[in-house]
C-alpha cells in the first residue's frame, strides 16, 4: 500500500530544514518497517546531489513529481508539525479532492489498514 508522508520541509534556516528532514525520513522509515510503501519527499535532496554540470532541477519539478506520487497514493500520513507548511496544506487539498484518506499518526494508519506480515 502506497503511503504519501507529508510534512514541513523548508524552514528559515538550514538547521530547521535538517530537523524537518530528520523527522520526515524517520517517519517514512517507520512506515516502511510497518510494511507499507512510503513516498518520502525529504529524500529529494539526492536528486540535487546527482546532477551533472549543466543539468538543473527547479522547485516546480519537485512539486510536479511529488503531486504525481500523491495522486496515486492510497493514504497520506502527516508528520507532526505540518500545520505551518504551505506545501503540506496544498497536498492535503489535493488528497481531500481525490478522497485519499489522511492520517495523523502511524497508529491511526495501522488501525485503518492492518498489515499482515
PyMOL commands that place a pseudoatom at each C-alpha (Angstrom):
pseudoatom trace, name=CA, resn=UNK, resi=1, chain=A, elem=C, hetatm=0, pos=[0.000, 0.000, 0.000]
pseudoatom trace, name=CA, resn=UNK, resi=2, chain=A, elem=C, hetatm=0, pos=[1.384, 3.395, -1.049]
pseudoatom trace, name=CA, resn=UNK, resi=3, chain=A, elem=C, hetatm=0, pos=[1.569, 5.985, 1.741]
pseudoatom trace, name=CA, resn=UNK, resi=4, chain=A, elem=C, hetatm=0, pos=[2.470, 9.596, 0.969]
pseudoatom trace, name=CA, resn=UNK, resi=5, chain=A, elem=C, hetatm=0, pos=[4.273, 11.002, 4.006]
pseudoatom trace, name=CA, resn=UNK, resi=6, chain=A, elem=C, hetatm=0, pos=[3.607, 14.752, 4.190]
pseudoatom trace, name=CA, resn=UNK, resi=7, chain=A, elem=C, hetatm=0, pos=[5.055, 17.455, 6.387]
pseudoatom trace, name=CA, resn=UNK, resi=8, chain=A, elem=C, hetatm=0, pos=[7.254, 20.512, 6.636]
pseudoatom trace, name=CA, resn=UNK, resi=9, chain=A, elem=C, hetatm=0, pos=[10.462, 20.558, 4.613]
pseudoatom trace, name=CA, resn=UNK, resi=10, chain=A, elem=C, hetatm=0, pos=[11.638, 24.125, 4.151]
pseudoatom trace, name=CA, resn=UNK, resi=11, chain=A, elem=C, hetatm=0, pos=[12.362, 26.488, 7.034]
pseudoatom trace, name=CA, resn=UNK, resi=12, chain=A, elem=C, hetatm=0, pos=[14.010, 29.788, 7.810]
pseudoatom trace, name=CA, resn=UNK, resi=13, chain=A, elem=C, hetatm=0, pos=[17.447, 28.269, 8.389]
pseudoatom trace, name=CA, resn=UNK, resi=14, chain=A, elem=C, hetatm=0, pos=[19.429, 25.174, 7.469]
pseudoatom trace, name=CA, resn=UNK, resi=15, chain=A, elem=C, hetatm=0, pos=[19.274, 23.654, 10.967]
pseudoatom trace, name=CA, resn=UNK, resi=16, chain=A, elem=C, hetatm=0, pos=[15.473, 23.687, 10.931]
pseudoatom trace, name=CA, resn=UNK, resi=17, chain=A, elem=C, hetatm=0, pos=[15.438, 22.267, 7.380]
pseudoatom trace, name=CA, resn=UNK, resi=18, chain=A, elem=C, hetatm=0, pos=[17.652, 19.398, 8.558]
pseudoatom trace, name=CA, resn=UNK, resi=19, chain=A, elem=C, hetatm=0, pos=[15.401, 18.900, 11.588]
pseudoatom trace, name=CA, resn=UNK, resi=20, chain=A, elem=C, hetatm=0, pos=[12.358, 18.679, 9.277]
pseudoatom trace, name=CA, resn=UNK, resi=21, chain=A, elem=C, hetatm=0, pos=[14.211, 16.215, 7.059]
pseudoatom trace, name=CA, resn=UNK, resi=22, chain=A, elem=C, hetatm=0, pos=[15.121, 14.032, 10.041]
pseudoatom trace, name=CA, resn=UNK, resi=23, chain=A, elem=C, hetatm=0, pos=[11.509, 13.925, 11.250]
pseudoatom trace, name=CA, resn=UNK, resi=24, chain=A, elem=C, hetatm=0, pos=[10.141, 13.152, 7.777]
pseudoatom trace, name=CA, resn=UNK, resi=25, chain=A, elem=C, hetatm=0, pos=[12.712, 10.498, 6.925]
pseudoatom trace, name=CA, resn=UNK, resi=26, chain=A, elem=C, hetatm=0, pos=[12.311, 8.865, 10.352]
pseudoatom trace, name=CA, resn=UNK, resi=27, chain=A, elem=C, hetatm=0, pos=[8.519, 8.587, 9.998]
pseudoatom trace, name=CA, resn=UNK, resi=28, chain=A, elem=C, hetatm=0, pos=[8.943, 7.318, 6.423]
pseudoatom trace, name=CA, resn=UNK, resi=29, chain=A, elem=C, hetatm=0, pos=[11.308, 4.649, 7.763]
pseudoatom trace, name=CA, resn=UNK, resi=30, chain=A, elem=C, hetatm=0, pos=[8.733, 3.632, 10.367]
pseudoatom trace, name=CA, resn=UNK, resi=31, chain=A, elem=C, hetatm=0, pos=[6.112, 3.376, 7.603]
pseudoatom trace, name=CA, resn=UNK, resi=32, chain=A, elem=C, hetatm=0, pos=[8.429, 1.115, 5.603]
pseudoatom trace, name=CA, resn=UNK, resi=33, chain=A, elem=C, hetatm=0, pos=[9.214, -1.016, 8.670]
pseudoatom trace, name=CA, resn=UNK, resi=34, chain=A, elem=C, hetatm=0, pos=[5.465, -1.371, 9.285]
pseudoatom trace, name=CA, resn=UNK, resi=35, chain=A, elem=C, hetatm=0, pos=[5.078, -2.965, 5.850]
pseudoatom trace, name=CA, resn=UNK, resi=36, chain=A, elem=C, hetatm=0, pos=[3.806, -0.040, 3.751]
pseudoatom trace, name=CA, resn=UNK, resi=37, chain=A, elem=C, hetatm=0, pos=[5.456, 1.582, 0.713]
pseudoatom trace, name=CA, resn=UNK, resi=38, chain=A, elem=C, hetatm=0, pos=[6.196, 5.198, 1.665]
pseudoatom trace, name=CA, resn=UNK, resi=39, chain=A, elem=C, hetatm=0, pos=[6.836, 8.172, -0.570]
pseudoatom trace, name=CA, resn=UNK, resi=40, chain=A, elem=C, hetatm=0, pos=[9.294, 10.425, 1.308]
pseudoatom trace, name=CA, resn=UNK, resi=41, chain=A, elem=C, hetatm=0, pos=[9.879, 13.891, -0.202]
pseudoatom trace, name=CA, resn=UNK, resi=42, chain=A, elem=C, hetatm=0, pos=[12.764, 14.512, 2.212]
pseudoatom trace, name=CA, resn=UNK, resi=43, chain=A, elem=C, hetatm=0, pos=[14.892, 12.209, 0.064]
pseudoatom trace, name=CA, resn=UNK, resi=44, chain=A, elem=C, hetatm=0, pos=[14.628, 14.642, -2.878]
pseudoatom trace, name=CA, resn=UNK, resi=45, chain=A, elem=C, hetatm=0, pos=[17.981, 16.191, -1.972]
pseudoatom trace, name=CA, resn=UNK, resi=46, chain=A, elem=C, hetatm=0, pos=[19.602, 13.135, -3.568]
pseudoatom trace, name=CA, resn=UNK, resi=47, chain=A, elem=C, hetatm=0, pos=[18.430, 14.279, -6.988]
pseudoatom trace, name=CA, resn=UNK, resi=48, chain=A, elem=C, hetatm=0, pos=[20.190, 17.617, -6.498]
pseudoatom trace, name=CA, resn=UNK, resi=49, chain=A, elem=C, hetatm=0, pos=[23.411, 15.888, -5.441]
pseudoatom trace, name=CA, resn=UNK, resi=50, chain=A, elem=C, hetatm=0, pos=[23.274, 13.690, -8.565]
pseudoatom trace, name=CA, resn=UNK, resi=51, chain=A, elem=C, hetatm=0, pos=[23.017, 16.473, -11.141]
pseudoatom trace, name=CA, resn=UNK, resi=52, chain=A, elem=C, hetatm=0, pos=[25.768, 16.773, -13.733]
pseudoatom trace, name=CA, resn=UNK, resi=53, chain=A, elem=C, hetatm=0, pos=[27.250, 20.023, -14.972]
pseudoatom trace, name=CA, resn=UNK, resi=54, chain=A, elem=C, hetatm=0, pos=[24.604, 21.917, -16.941]
pseudoatom trace, name=CA, resn=UNK, resi=55, chain=A, elem=C, hetatm=0, pos=[21.646, 19.913, -15.583]
pseudoatom trace, name=CA, resn=UNK, resi=56, chain=A, elem=C, hetatm=0, pos=[19.079, 21.737, -13.495]
pseudoatom trace, name=CA, resn=UNK, resi=57, chain=A, elem=C, hetatm=0, pos=[16.056, 20.907, -11.419]
pseudoatom trace, name=CA, resn=UNK, resi=58, chain=A, elem=C, hetatm=0, pos=[13.748, 23.588, -10.100]
pseudoatom trace, name=CA, resn=UNK, resi=59, chain=A, elem=C, hetatm=0, pos=[11.319, 23.617, -7.218]
pseudoatom trace, name=CA, resn=UNK, resi=60, chain=A, elem=C, hetatm=0, pos=[8.411, 23.279, -9.676]
pseudoatom trace, name=CA, resn=UNK, resi=61, chain=A, elem=C, hetatm=0, pos=[9.925, 19.995, -10.907]
pseudoatom trace, name=CA, resn=UNK, resi=62, chain=A, elem=C, hetatm=0, pos=[9.748, 18.646, -7.372]
pseudoatom trace, name=CA, resn=UNK, resi=63, chain=A, elem=C, hetatm=0, pos=[6.204, 19.929, -6.836]
pseudoatom trace, name=CA, resn=UNK, resi=64, chain=A, elem=C, hetatm=0, pos=[5.071, 18.255, -10.071]
pseudoatom trace, name=CA, resn=UNK, resi=65, chain=A, elem=C, hetatm=0, pos=[6.649, 14.898, -9.366]
pseudoatom trace, name=CA, resn=UNK, resi=66, chain=A, elem=C, hetatm=0, pos=[5.532, 14.875, -5.719]
pseudoatom trace, name=CA, resn=UNK, resi=67, chain=A, elem=C, hetatm=0, pos=[1.987, 15.706, -6.806]
pseudoatom trace, name=CA, resn=UNK, resi=68, chain=A, elem=C, hetatm=0, pos=[2.060, 12.821, -9.298]
pseudoatom trace, name=CA, resn=UNK, resi=69, chain=A, elem=C, hetatm=0, pos=[3.009, 10.413, -6.479]
pseudoatom trace, name=CA, resn=UNK, resi=70, chain=A, elem=C, hetatm=0, pos=[0.376, 11.875, -4.171]
pseudoatom trace, name=CA, resn=UNK, resi=71, chain=A, elem=C, hetatm=0, pos=[-2.332, 11.288, -6.763]
pseudoatom trace, name=CA, resn=UNK, resi=72, chain=A, elem=C, hetatm=0, pos=[-1.608, 7.526, -6.876]
pseudoatom trace, name=CA, resn=UNK, resi=73, chain=A, elem=C, hetatm=0, pos=[-1.176, 7.084, -3.129]
pseudoatom trace, name=CA, resn=UNK, resi=74, chain=A, elem=C, hetatm=0, pos=[-3.627, 5.086, -1.028]
pseudoatom trace, name=CA, resn=UNK, resi=75, chain=A, elem=C, hetatm=0, pos=[-3.204, 7.259, 2.062]
pseudoatom trace, name=CA, resn=UNK, resi=76, chain=A, elem=C, hetatm=0, pos=[-1.476, 10.361, 3.407]
pseudoatom trace, name=CA, resn=UNK, resi=77, chain=A, elem=C, hetatm=0, pos=[0.360, 10.291, 6.736]
pseudoatom trace, name=CA, resn=UNK, resi=78, chain=A, elem=C, hetatm=0, pos=[1.175, 13.615, 8.386]
pseudoatom trace, name=CA, resn=UNK, resi=79, chain=A, elem=C, hetatm=0, pos=[4.438, 14.349, 10.169]
pseudoatom trace, name=CA, resn=UNK, resi=80, chain=A, elem=C, hetatm=0, pos=[3.840, 16.251, 13.428]
pseudoatom trace, name=CA, resn=UNK, resi=81, chain=A, elem=C, hetatm=0, pos=[4.447, 19.969, 12.926]
pseudoatom trace, name=CA, resn=UNK, resi=82, chain=A, elem=C, hetatm=0, pos=[2.998, 20.066, 9.400]
pseudoatom trace, name=CA, resn=UNK, resi=83, chain=A, elem=C, hetatm=0, pos=[0.439, 22.767, 10.240]
pseudoatom trace, name=CA, resn=UNK, resi=84, chain=A, elem=C, hetatm=0, pos=[2.509, 25.763, 9.022]
pseudoatom trace, name=CA, resn=UNK, resi=85, chain=A, elem=C, hetatm=0, pos=[3.739, 24.091, 5.843]
pseudoatom trace, name=CA, resn=UNK, resi=86, chain=A, elem=C, hetatm=0, pos=[2.232, 25.702, 2.745]
pseudoatom trace, name=CA, resn=UNK, resi=87, chain=A, elem=C, hetatm=0, pos=[3.247, 22.671, 0.674]
pseudoatom trace, name=CA, resn=UNK, resi=88, chain=A, elem=C, hetatm=0, pos=[1.533, 20.234, 3.034]
pseudoatom trace, name=CA, resn=UNK, resi=89, chain=A, elem=C, hetatm=0, pos=[-1.622, 22.356, 3.104]
pseudoatom trace, name=CA, resn=UNK, resi=90, chain=A, elem=C, hetatm=0, pos=[-1.731, 22.138, -0.707]
pseudoatom trace, name=CA, resn=UNK, resi=91, chain=A, elem=C, hetatm=0, pos=[-1.064, 18.379, -0.597]
pseudoatom trace, name=CA, resn=UNK, resi=92, chain=A, elem=C, hetatm=0, pos=[-3.982, 17.955, 1.816]
pseudoatom trace, name=CA, resn=UNK, resi=93, chain=A, elem=C, hetatm=0, pos=[-6.236, 19.934, -0.506]
pseudoatom trace, name=CA, resn=UNK, resi=94, chain=A, elem=C, hetatm=0, pos=[-5.353, 17.562, -3.356]
pseudoatom trace, name=CA, resn=UNK, resi=95, chain=A, elem=C, hetatm=0, pos=[-5.788, 14.463, -1.154]
pseudoatom trace, name=CA, resn=UNK, resi=96, chain=A, elem=C, hetatm=0, pos=[-9.230, 15.624, 0.008]
pseudoatom trace, name=CA, resn=UNK, resi=97, chain=A, elem=C, hetatm=0, pos=[-10.244, 16.391, -3.575]
pseudoatom trace, name=CA, resn=UNK, resi=98, chain=A, elem=C, hetatm=0, pos=[-9.268, 12.830, -4.556]
pseudoatom trace, name=CA, resn=UNK, resi=99, chain=A, elem=C, hetatm=0, pos=[-10.798, 11.242, -1.422]
pseudoatom trace, name=CA, resn=UNK, resi=100, chain=A, elem=C, hetatm=0, pos=[-7.418, 9.913, -0.267]
pseudoatom trace, name=CA, resn=UNK, resi=101, chain=A, elem=C, hetatm=0, pos=[-7.641, 9.181, 3.468]
pseudoatom trace, name=CA, resn=UNK, resi=102, chain=A, elem=C, hetatm=0, pos=[-5.445, 11.322, 5.730]
pseudoatom trace, name=CA, resn=UNK, resi=103, chain=A, elem=C, hetatm=0, pos=[-3.915, 10.080, 8.984]
pseudoatom trace, name=CA, resn=UNK, resi=104, chain=A, elem=C, hetatm=0, pos=[-2.253, 11.950, 11.843]
pseudoatom trace, name=CA, resn=UNK, resi=105, chain=A, elem=C, hetatm=0, pos=[-0.251, 9.019, 13.169]
pseudoatom trace, name=CA, resn=UNK, resi=106, chain=A, elem=C, hetatm=0, pos=[1.138, 5.659, 12.142]
pseudoatom trace, name=CA, resn=UNK, resi=107, chain=A, elem=C, hetatm=0, pos=[-1.101, 4.059, 14.784]
pseudoatom trace, name=CA, resn=UNK, resi=108, chain=A, elem=C, hetatm=0, pos=[-4.188, 5.542, 13.062]
pseudoatom trace, name=CA, resn=UNK, resi=109, chain=A, elem=C, hetatm=0, pos=[-2.953, 4.281, 9.697]
pseudoatom trace, name=CA, resn=UNK, resi=110, chain=A, elem=C, hetatm=0, pos=[-2.358, 0.799, 11.080]
pseudoatom trace, name=CA, resn=UNK, resi=111, chain=A, elem=C, hetatm=0, pos=[-5.831, 0.765, 12.662]
pseudoatom trace, name=CA, resn=UNK, resi=112, chain=A, elem=C, hetatm=0, pos=[-7.396, 1.574, 9.298]
pseudoatom trace, name=CA, resn=UNK, resi=113, chain=A, elem=C, hetatm=0, pos=[-5.114, -0.658, 7.219]
pseudoatom trace, name=CA, resn=UNK, resi=114, chain=A, elem=C, hetatm=0, pos=[-3.693, -3.502, 9.310]
pseudoatom trace, name=CA, resn=UNK, resi=115, chain=A, elem=C, hetatm=0, pos=[-0.647, -5.049, 7.675]
pseudoatom trace, name=CA, resn=UNK, resi=116, chain=A, elem=C, hetatm=0, pos=[-0.399, -8.832, 7.578]
pseudoatom trace, name=CA, resn=UNK, resi=117, chain=A, elem=C, hetatm=0, pos=[3.252, -9.803, 7.569]
for i in range(1, 117): cmd.bond("trace and resi %d" % i, "trace and resi %d" % (i + 1))
show_as sticks, trace
zoom trace
